[in-house]
Each structure stands twice: as C-alpha cells, then as structure tokens.
C-alpha cells in the first residue's frame, strides 16, 4: 500500500478561509480590511463583480460611448482615471444649470480658456475617439483597447488588491469574447447583455478567485463551506448571540431523521 508522503511548506493565501455565519452582511467588511493590507481576498456576493470599482468604470465609459447624454455614467467617467476631474470641477462645470444635461455643460465649458476647459476638450475628444472605434470594432477589440491601451490596466494594478483587479478586467474581456459567440453584436446589445446578467443575479465572483493564480483568502459562510477543506480555518463572529426566536414560539416543531 502506498503511503501518502507529507511535506511541510509555507502557508499561502489560498490555504486560508474565513468562515462567517452570514457572508452577505459581514463579508464586505472583512474583504475591505484584508484589501487595505494588500491581502488578496475573494467572497461570494450578488452583482459584486460588476459593482467592483475597476469594472464599473469601464462599464460607465462603455455607456457613455454608446450615449454620452447619460448623466450618471458620464459623471462616473469624469471622476475616474479616464478624466480625473475633481468634485469641485464637476460642480463648476455643471454650475446652477439643473435642467441642462451634463454633456451639454461640458461642451459649453470647453469653449473657455483655463485648465479645466482644456480637460473638457480632451474628454470630448476621448469620447469621440472611442465612439468612432465602436462603429467598426468588435466588442472584444473595443474593450481591450480601453483597458490595455489607455493605461487603465496598469493603473488598476497599482490599487489595493491590484492583482485581483487586473484579473477582473481580464474577465470582462473574456465576457466580451463570450458575447461575440452569440447571435447579437454591437455595443448597445452588449450593454443590454450585461444588464440582464445583473438583473437576474447571474454574476462572476471576482474571477472565481483566479486573480492571483488562485492565491487569495476566501471569505464565505459556514453553510457554503460544506464539503470543502482548507488547511487554515478562521471562524469569525463567534461573539454574536444565536437567534433563539424559533425556540420561544408557542409550538416548537422538531423533525427527526433516521437512516
């Protein structure tokens, strides 16, 4: 009989799991704390992938390329890496023109002669550049151009949890490739495709932990950990009291299962 040979090695992030009673409420806090110390972390979350900063800003830009008169996506692009306007600059550009669309305010302000106006012109040129590309390029080519040729991919890598963020961007490119295999095409249909994934909670969980070649700390509920094994297990939140409301009911039903 072959005996299993044991060896000692240093622990890796992938060896560690943090178990919680409920991951929906508590997991984001644990993940934020780990990411603040540059520890890669993944956890299951509803629509979390598309809500991650690095992915959401690319989606904002795609929406603006499709239709620059969308207020919220345009504001998101202006505050992101792609334009880097400050909140004060946005307030100056928008002014008191509540009924005037932000895009029109940017066009109007671009006619002035100051640094902010110059950046408004650069933003308008940037949007128009990609609008032209979107008319002839595939979705995969368009998104790849935005992520890799604008410097955004390298920028995401400098952020906290950079390896995982870069993997999330790579996953978005992969989703674009998958979309091209369908019968649909074009930027408008791709955005509707992403919206349907979000609407029906069909989500990607942070590249399935593959952002650092799978070397990430997992945060999950005790229920979801059934059947899994980890060398290092941290059970968190044990200071919370158990909910005994069911035991206080007038009738307590106990089901016994026998084999």
Secondary structure, DSSP 8 states (H G I E B T S, - for coil): ------------GGGEEEEES-HHHHHHHHHHHHHHTT--EEE--TTHHHHSHHHHHHHHHHHHHH-TT-HHHHHHHHTSTTT---HHHHHHHHTT-TTS-HHHHHHHHTTSSSHHHHHHHHHHHHHHHHHHHHHHS-HHHHHHHHHHHSSHHHHHHHSTTHHHHHHHHHHHHHHHHHHHTSS--SHHHHHHHHHHHHHTT----GGGG-TTTT--EEEEETTTTTT---SEEEE--TTS----TGGGSSS--------
